[in-house]
Amino acid sequence: MLRERALKVVLVLVGLLFLAGAYLIVRPPFKDESFRMMLSLYVTLGVFLLLAVRNPAQHRSLIAFAAWSSLAHAGIMGFQVFRNLISSNELPGIIALAVIGVILIVLAPPKAKLAVS
C-alpha cells in the first residue's frame, strides 16, 4: 500500500515536471527545433503518467517505458558530456533523468499473477 502511494506521488510529480515542458515549447529559451520535438514527447508522456495515477498496475508498461527511456536519455547525454560533445551544464538534467528512471523502476507495480485453473 505504501509503495503504491509513493508511486502515485512520483507519477504526479514526474507527470507535472514533464508537462511543464509545454511552456518551453511555446516560449523556447533558444532556437533549437530538435529540442522542441524532444519536449513534445516528454509533454505527451507527462499527460499519460498523470492519467496512470488512477491505476498504476494497469499502466505498468507505460511506467516501464518512462523509466527506461529516462535512463537511456540520461545515459546517452552522460556519454556526450564525457566525450565533450555537449556542455557539462547538462549534468543536472542527466542526474534528474537518471533519478526519475531508477525511482520509477524501484516503485513499479509488480507483474500481475496469472490465474491457474
QUIBELHU-V26395 format. One record per residue. N is the residue number from 0. RES is the residue in three letters. OMEGA is omega in whole degrees, 0 to 359 (none if undefined). Layout:
# QUIBELHU-V26395
((N RES OMEGA) (N RES OMEGA))
This chain:
# QUIBELHU-V26395
((0 MET 180) (1 LEU 180) (2 ARG 180) (3 GLU 178) (4 ARG 178) (5 ALA 178) (6 LEU 180) (7 LYS 178) (8 VAL 180) (9 VAL 179) (10 LEU 178) (11 VAL 182) (12 LEU 181) (13 VAL 178) (14 GLY 179) (15 LEU 177) (16 LEU 179) (17 PHE 180) (18 LEU 179) (19 ALA 177) (20 GLY 178) (21 ALA 179) (22 TYR 181) (23 LEU 175) (24 ILE 182) (25 VAL 182) (26 ARG 183) (27 PRO 180) (28 PRO 178) (29 PHE 185) (30 LYS 179) (31 ASP 185) (32 GLU 180) (33 SER 176) (34 PHE 179) (35 ARG 179) (36 MET 179) (37 MET 179) (38 LEU 180) (39 SER 177) (40 LEU 180) (41 TYR 178) (42 VAL 178) (43 THR 178) (44 LEU 178) (45 GLY 178) (46 VAL 183) (47 PHE 175) (48 LEU 177) (49 LEU 177) (50 LEU 182) (51 ALA 182) (52 VAL 183) (53 ARG 181) (54 ASN 184) (55 PRO 182) (56 ALA 179) (57 GLN 184) (58 HIS 183) (59 ARG 182) (60 SER 177) (61 LEU 179) (62 ILE 177) (63 ALA 178) (64 PHE 179) (65 ALA 181) (66 ALA 185) (67 TRP 177) (68 SER 176) (69 SER 178) (70 LEU 179) (71 ALA 179) (72 HIS 179) (73 ALA 180) (74 GLY 179) (75 ILE 179) (76 MET 177) (77 GLY 176) (78 PHE 180) (79 GLN 176) (80 VAL 180) (81 PHE 180) (82 ARG 181) (83 ASN 177) (84 LEU 174) (85 ILE 184) (86 SER 176) (87 SER 174) (88 ASN 180) (89 GLU 184) (90 LEU 178) (91 PRO 178) (92 GLY 178) (93 ILE 180) (94 ILE 180) (95 ALA 180) (96 LEU 179) (97 ALA 179) (98 VAL 178) (99 ILE 180) (100 GLY 181) (101 VAL 181) (102 ILE 179) (103 LEU 178) (104 ILE 181) (105 VAL 184) (106 LEU 184) (107 ALA 179) (108 PRO 179) (109 PRO 177) (110 LYS 178) (111 ALA 178) (112 LYS 179) (113 LEU 178) (114 ALA 180) (115 VAL 181) (116 SER none))
